Amino acid sequence: MIRMPLWMSTGTIQDIGWTLIHFLWQGVVLATLLSAILPLCRTARVRHNLALCTLMMMAVAPAVTFLFLHQQGEGAPITAMGHAVSAGLQTTIMGLAPIAIPTPWMDGVVLLWLAGIAILSIRALGGWYLTERLSRHGVSGLPAAVIRRCQILRQRLAINWPIRFLQSCEVRVPTVVGWFRPVILLPVSAITGLPPQQLDALILHELAHIRRLDAFTNILLAAVETLLFYHPAVWWVTRRVRVEREHCCDDMAVWACGDAAVYIEALTSLVHNPVPALALAANGEGLKERAARLLGAPSQSRRFSLSALMGLVLLGAVIATVATAQNGTPPGHQDFAIRIVDESVGKNVRQGPAGDDHALMFMPGKDATGIIWLKREGEIAGNVLANASAGVSPDGKALIKFRLTPEAGRRFAALTTQNAGHRLAVIVKGQVLTAPVVMAPILGGSGEISGDFNADQARVLVAQMMGTDTPR
């Protein structure tokens, strides 16, 4: 059995798992909207900003969904989320994010997600290390004449903060590294082999990255890719951000140098050399497509790859499975119900009022102790149990703690409010386990069951309530 970290409660695991699953359709919706809007945008800057806004919404959507599910699971009213999301967004989540059905495999889903985050975090840290290493190894100062040209270009783009310019033997294309103290690394081959106008054009491209604060955007891209790595739409949107970012810098560099032909010649002279993920190089993201775009040539559309088709098929299968699970009723969850006791009928009466039915009072390890008549109205049954566990009360007696799903919790709050001072029956596998008097409304969506059972019997009852074969 998969064991989750002790600091994560069962309810939190369920909320995280369903948040990840709900993001499957949320990501598809956001990416679809972006793909529909992008062709209508005429400038790279607008396309970049829209893609970046979409990515930010992708980052916010799981957080809002988790808050909604978690607060509902704790029994908090929807209005308690007013400080986090607007009422309209709450309504959208309620309509599109159905109540989370507890599932035994959710621990595995969350564990795999955490493992993926750990792996991609190591990848991001490796990229950060390689980026920092570039600015400290194999670098030296530039000739005074080149430094003066770089400073003139910096002033041309109205960049007022200091920038270091160094030559490096470890990069083969001009590259920006660093966030708060940016450094532009120029390869020795470019300084000696490129005409001054072409070198200036490439330096302007790197200065454009600094002017646009693209290094900080890179942090956002890496963070979202790490947290939501499992969704293909996230990787598509981050790639669109990177592509349009390069287009924006191309436009700025062409505007500053005043000669698109010189800039295109400089681009085509670059060697395809990989750079760390957090560095910004002039040869990033579709060099040929960028040159064709600046020339006004029609871009060649990409063919729909087999891997993309398989990814969409897999995503559709997952969404269909989740929808089926949401609409289905796991058989085991029918074994738990809460009903109102008809106190007008005496114990062991064989014929009750019309509309009532009866169940046997049940005590673990013993025979049935009598008949209890129950009202059909107000019944809470079906997919209502989010979690149940065996525990011990402060006086050392065994008890069962349970938590209802958000919708069932709201119904339970209304039922206990309307029936304060009366008895409610807790039913397991068609038999009444206990029928206590409701002393006060229960608003948290959770409660405790005590009775004449020991710890081992409590675990058996929990297994029956959750529809599992063996006690946990």
C-alpha positions, 0 to 999 in steps of 0.5 A: 500500500502506498503511504503518503507523508504524515504531514498530509491528511487524507482530506488534503490528499483527496483535495490535491488529487482532484485538483490535479484531475480538474486541471486536465479540463481547465488546461484544455479550455484555457489552451483552446481559448488561446489558440482561437485568439492568437490568429486574431492578434497582429503583433508579437507583443500582444500574442506574447502577453496573451500567452503569458496571461494564459499561463498565469491563469493556468497557474492560478486555476489549480490554487483556486480549485484546491481552495474551493474543494478544501474549504468545502471539505471543511464545511465552510460556506462558499461565501468564505471564499469571497476574499480569494475568488469572486462569486462568479468564479465560485459559480463556475467552479461549482458547475465545472468542478463536480464534488470530489468522489473519494478514491483509494488510488488518489494517494498514488496520483499525488505521490506520482505528482510529487515525484515529478515535481522533485525530478523537474526541480532537480532539472531546474536547479541544474539549469540554474547552476549551469547558467551561473557557471557561464558567467564565472568560468571562461570569461574575460573583459572585452576590448575597449572599443567593443565596450563603447559600442555596447554602451551606445547600444544600451543607451539606444534601447533606453536601459538605465540599469548597469549591464556587464559585457564579457567575452566567453569561450564557453558560449557560441552565441550571444547569451544573457545570464543573470537576473538582478545583475544581468551579464551579456556574454559574447563568444570570441568567434562572434567578436572576431568573425562577424561584421560590426553591424551584425554583431551590433544587431545580435547585441541589441537582441540580447539587450531587448531581453533585458529591457523586457525583463525576460529573465524573470519571465523564465522563472515563471515558465520554469515554475509552472512547467515544474508544478503542472508538468503532466499537462501537455497544454502547459508545455504548449503555452510555455513554448508559445510564450518563448516563441513570441518572446523571441519575435518581440526581441527580433522586432525591437532589434530590427527597430534599433539597428534599422536594417532587417537584412543585416539582422537576418544575416546575423541570425542565419550565421548563428550555430545551433548550440544548446544553452541552459534553460534559464539563459537567453540566447539569440538562437532560441526558438525557431531560428528559420521561422523567425528569419522567414517572419522578418522577411514576410515569407509565409511560415510553413505550418507544422504537421500534426505529429503522432506524439501529439495525437497520442497525447490528445487521445490519452488526455481524452481517455483520462477526462472520460474516465474522470467524468465516468467516475464523477457520475458513477456511484461506487458500490461500497459507498452505498453502505453508509447512510444517515436517516431520521428516526421516526420517534413516534413508533415504538421499539420492535413495532412490526408495522410502521407509518406509511412512507417509513421503513425499518432497519435492525439495530446492530451491535458488532459481535452480537445479534440485532437488538431491535427494530428502528423505524426510519423516515424516508425524507431527508435521507443522506446516502450514496456518494456521501462519505469522503473519509472514515477512520477508527480512533480513540476518544479521550476516555479511551473508548473506540470511535469512528471519525467520518467526513462527508463530501461537501454537498453531503456536508451541507445537507447534513448541516441542514438536517441536524439544524432541523432535527436538533433534539431528535435522533438520527440513525447512522446506517452501515450495510443496511443496519443501524450502528447508532442512533444518537440524539442531535444535541446541536447543529453539526456544521463542519461536515464531519462527526464521530460515531461511538457505540458498543464496539472495540478498536478492532470492530471499529476498523472493520466498520470503517472498512465496510463504510468505505466499501473496502474488503479489509480494515486499514 
